[in-house]
Amino acid sequence: MEPLLTVAVLTYNGNHLLEACYRSIQAQRMHLPGDTEFLLVDNGSCVPPLPPPEGWRVTRLPANIGNIGGMNVCFRQARGEWVLFVANDVRLYP
């Protein structure tokens, strides 16, 4: 069964932002459908991104393809019927 929602995070050299991003998403899990998938797309960072919480899928691009290109990869990789796109500097609040 496909998930209802994909939360897709795009990052590029954003390790200094990812921990807070992950925390804010994890804090909202109780408000998300049970069949939500979590996806991290690394847009060709020079250093591998901080590992996401357990259960996330990770796609690592070999080179940066720009912000819009990275967003499009998020949408193409998403398995959910709905996609919540989150840049690495976005924080989700209740």
Secondary structure, DSSP 8 states (H G I E B T S, - for coil): ---SEEEEEEESS-HHHHHHHHHHHHHTGGGS-TTEEEEEEE-S-SS-----STT-EEEE-SS--HHHHHHHHHHHH--SSEEEEEETT-----
